[in-house]
Amino acid sequence: MERSLQSNGTNSLQRWTAPSPHSNAIRKNPSRKDHQKVQSSKFSSFLDLEPKSKPEPLDFDVPWFSPADRARFDVIVIGAGPAGLRLAEQVSSRGMRVCCLDPSLLSMWPNNYGVCVDEFESLGLEDCLDKTWPMTCIHINDQKNKYLDRAYGRVGRKELKLKLLSDCAANGVKFHKAKVWKVEHEEFESSIACDDGTELKACLIVDASGFTSSFIEYDKPRNVGYQVAHGILAEVDHHPFDLDKMVLMDWRDSHLGNEPYLRANNLKLPTFLYVMPFDSNLVFLEETSLVSRPMFSYAELKKRMVARLRHLGIRVRTVVEDERSVIPMGGPLPRIPQSVMAIGGNSGIVHPSTGYSVAQSMTLSPFLAETIAECLGSTRMIRGTPLYHRAWNSLWPVERRRSREFYNFGMETLLKLDLNGTRRFFDAFFELNPYYWQGLLSSRLSLGELLLLGVSVFGHASNPSKLDLVRKCPVPLVKMMGNLALEAI
Ligand SMILES: Cc1cc2nc3c(=O)[nH]c(=O)nc-3n(C[C@H](O)[C@H](O)[C@H](O)COP(=O)(O)OP(=O)(O)OC[C@H]3O[C@@H](n4cnc5c(N)ncnc54)[C@H](O)[C@@H]3O)c2cc1C
């Protein structure tokens, strides 16, 4: 009998990805009275402001697992984040008996999620967007802006979580509020042990516990890049942003004119501002390092944000929520296959160039659920190693693995670009046919299309940008070709 053991230790990412204790969801029309306010005493020093709002638990009556139930399921899902709940909903809708565990089961998700509206529309999830902007905008520099005809939305965390929870409940999913501590495997079934002493068994364990997961194994060194960001949902006296446009990236650096040290560093390791304007006095502002390795300094990120807001004349009256974000991106896929299946932040589906994964988790979960149901359904009892093979290959078929090599190549290229190189790159990228740039951002393109896109970006690039790419791309290009060759073997 094959028997292996994985335990959930704390890894170094945990301290970075832990949500701010002050984070909280807001509703469609957030009532200012709901948030205890702290008034700003100094112009621009929003860092002194403590968000006082407390995370509200969701008021929802889930079907709890009871020790009297048979503690054996078809599928156990570890984690009730967006990915875990979506998978639990999809697998249970196919008649599987599912249990989902999370120590923070009825807490609001802490992160502020953005997606492209068409991604959620194609999934029938548009009701779960609590705010949309018809256009997105990119400030390449002080002279040049790009306006993209693609609507952007902020995910209604409460709406999406309640929708997934109620669909799960309707399909008979059982929930348990506990942290999974240990996973063990036998030939045809696996078991988990929780921190409250509960033990459960299932044919398949799916780990959806996010970036901090320690149940998923890798057989290559994890040379990930990191997206680092500091965001605040703020009440402000006024701000300069158009209410019908969200700002995907503001690469302007005029705010660093009087800060020679910060400016010089920003030229080498640039950061941008991401903005969701809700109304003339309420705005989400996030200073972001798109990708860095080693991890970009969080202290410097905040200093740059203070300088930027001061320059933009934004006086923060109240910090409603704050958000600290570190997203590991790219690097190798988990070992395929392995006895624990993964979905979400720990499964390799985080976009290596953008850090996004919510729409992908929503999109790919049905495919994985279908495969699991085919294997464990009444007619075909495929368990153990063949089940793990099929599950992993449905999430990562060869074609998707190859495309991911290209996305990794994109990330490695971005890592090498300074501020001017990054500006030139995005200037050329967003000149492409929308089919290509939208497809790349939404992970929809085949490898052939991605290669065409690569050639096309090069074709649209200015001469300095071409030179930049020729000088900086060969190593990532060779690495990608090597990995593609290995995939083909
Ligand atoms: C601040 C921030 C902002 C982001 N913004 C965006 C965005 O705008 N758009 C986008 O597409 N992506 C975004 N991402 C990236 C990514 O989509 C999110 O990290 C997303 O939350 C990943 O979803 P998930 O379900 O995989 O994991 P998580 O949301 O991290 O959920 C994991 C769940 O597992 C539970 N858990 C952990 N360990 C255990 C255990 N041992 N046992 C049981 N349960 C456990 C946790 O309590 C948690 O509820 C953002 C990430 C961060 C950190």
The ligand as an SDF file (V2000), in Angstrom:
LIG
                    3D

 53 58  0  0  0  0  0  0  0  0999 V2000
   -4.4190   41.3350   -1.7110 C   0  0  0  0  0  0  0  0  0  0  0  0
   -4.6190   40.5220   -2.9720 C   0  0  0  0  0  0  0  0  0  0  0  0
   -5.3450   41.0540   -4.0260 C   0  0  0  0  0  0  0  0  0  0  0  0
   -5.6030   40.2850   -5.1650 C   0  0  0  0  0  0  0  0  0  0  0  0
   -6.3170   40.8340   -6.1960 N   0  0  0  0  0  0  0  0  0  0  0  0
   -6.6440   40.0750   -7.2500 C   0  0  0  0  0  0  0  0  0  0  0  0
   -7.4750   40.5980   -8.2860 C   0  0  0  0  0  0  0  0  0  0  0  0
   -7.8220   41.7810   -8.2740 O   0  0  0  0  0  0  0  0  0  0  0  0
   -7.8470   39.7770   -9.2950 N   0  0  0  0  0  0  0  0  0  0  0  0
   -7.4490   38.4820   -9.3350 C   0  0  0  0  0  0  0  0  0  0  0  0
   -7.8400   37.7610  -10.2590 O   0  0  0  0  0  0  0  0  0  0  0  0
   -6.6140   37.9920   -8.4090 N   0  0  0  0  0  0  0  0  0  0  0  0
   -6.1980   38.7420   -7.3680 C   0  0  0  0  0  0  0  0  0  0  0  0
   -5.3750   38.2310   -6.4030 N   0  0  0  0  0  0  0  0  0  0  0  0
   -4.7460   36.9180   -6.6140 C   0  0  0  0  0  0  0  0  0  0  0  0
   -5.6340   35.7090   -6.2840 C   0  0  0  0  0  0  0  0  0  0  0  0
   -6.7010   35.6990   -7.1800 O   0  0  0  0  0  0  0  0  0  0  0  0
   -6.1370   35.7120   -4.8560 C   0  0  0  0  0  0  0  0  0  0  0  0
   -5.0460   35.4550   -4.0090 O   0  0  0  0  0  0  0  0  0  0  0  0
   -7.2570   34.6920   -4.5560 C   0  0  0  0  0  0  0  0  0  0  0  0
   -7.7240   34.9740   -3.2650 O   0  0  0  0  0  0  0  0  0  0  0  0
   -6.8200   33.2610   -4.6500 C   0  0  0  0  0  0  0  0  0  0  0  0
   -7.9590   32.4820   -4.3610 O   0  0  0  0  0  0  0  0  0  0  0  0
   -7.8630   31.0410   -3.7070 P   0  0  0  0  0  0  0  0  0  0  0  0
   -9.2630   30.5940   -3.4980 O   0  0  0  0  0  0  0  0  0  0  0  0
   -6.9370   30.2140   -4.4720 O   0  0  0  0  0  0  0  0  0  0  0  0
   -7.1550   31.2650   -2.2850 O   0  0  0  0  0  0  0  0  0  0  0  0
   -7.5380   32.1740   -1.0550 P   0  0  0  0  0  0  0  0  0  0  0  0
   -8.4290   33.2690   -1.4540 O   0  0  0  0  0  0  0  0  0  0  0  0
   -6.2480   32.5110   -0.4000 O   0  0  0  0  0  0  0  0  0  0  0  0
   -8.3800   31.2060   -0.1100 O   0  0  0  0  0  0  0  0  0  0  0  0
   -7.7810   30.1540    0.5900 C   0  0  0  0  0  0  0  0  0  0  0  0
   -8.6970   29.7300    1.7290 C   0  0  0  0  0  0  0  0  0  0  0  0
   -8.1490   28.5670    2.3120 O   0  0  0  0  0  0  0  0  0  0  0  0
   -8.2310   28.6540    3.7210 C   0  0  0  0  0  0  0  0  0  0  0  0
   -7.1520   27.8340    4.2660 N   0  0  0  0  0  0  0  0  0  0  0  0
   -5.8260   28.0850    4.2750 C   0  0  0  0  0  0  0  0  0  0  0  0
   -5.1540   27.0670    4.8540 N   0  0  0  0  0  0  0  0  0  0  0  0
   -6.0950   26.1390    5.2160 C   0  0  0  0  0  0  0  0  0  0  0  0
   -6.0240   24.8780    5.8590 C   0  0  0  0  0  0  0  0  0  0  0  0
   -4.8440   24.3510    6.2300 N   0  0  0  0  0  0  0  0  0  0  0  0
   -7.1830   24.2120    6.0850 N   0  0  0  0  0  0  0  0  0  0  0  0
   -8.3750   24.7270    5.6970 C   0  0  0  0  0  0  0  0  0  0  0  0
   -8.4910   25.9160    5.0740 N   0  0  0  0  0  0  0  0  0  0  0  0
   -7.3660   26.6160    4.8430 C   0  0  0  0  0  0  0  0  0  0  0  0
   -8.0760   30.1340    4.0300 C   0  0  0  0  0  0  0  0  0  0  0  0
   -8.7030   30.4460    5.2690 O   0  0  0  0  0  0  0  0  0  0  0  0
   -8.8020   30.7770    2.8420 C   0  0  0  0  0  0  0  0  0  0  0  0
  -10.1520   31.0320    3.1100 O   0  0  0  0  0  0  0  0  0  0  0  0
   -5.0940   38.9690   -5.2600 C   0  0  0  0  0  0  0  0  0  0  0  0
   -4.3370   38.4630   -4.2070 C   0  0  0  0  0  0  0  0  0  0  0  0
   -4.0970   39.2220   -3.0790 C   0  0  0  0  0  0  0  0  0  0  0  0
   -3.2650   38.6220   -1.9490 C   0  0  0  0  0  0  0  0  0  0  0  0
  1  2  1  0
  2  3  1  0
  2 52  2  0
  3  4  2  0
  4  5  1  0
  4 50  1  0
  5  6  2  0
  6  7  1  0
  6 13  1  0
  7  8  2  0
  7  9  1  0
  9 10  1  0
 10 11  2  0
 10 12  1  0
 12 13  2  0
 13 14  1  0
 14 15  1  0
 14 50  1  0
 15 16  1  0
 16 17  1  0
 16 18  1  0
 18 19  1  0
 18 20  1  0
 20 21  1  0
 20 22  1  0
 22 23  1  0
 23 24  1  0
 24 25  2  0
 24 26  1  0
 24 27  1  0
 27 28  1  0
 28 29  2  0
 28 30  1  0
 28 31  1  0
 31 32  1  0
 32 33  1  0
 33 34  1  0
 33 48  1  0
 34 35  1  0
 35 36  1  0
 35 46  1  0
 36 37  1  0
 36 45  1  0
 37 38  2  0
 38 39  1  0
 39 40  1  0
 39 45  2  0
 40 41  1  0
 40 42  2  0
 42 43  1  0
 43 44  2  0
 44 45  1  0
 46 47  1  0
 46 48  1  0
 48 49  1  0
 50 51  2  0
 51 52  1  0
 52 53  1  0
M  END
$$$$
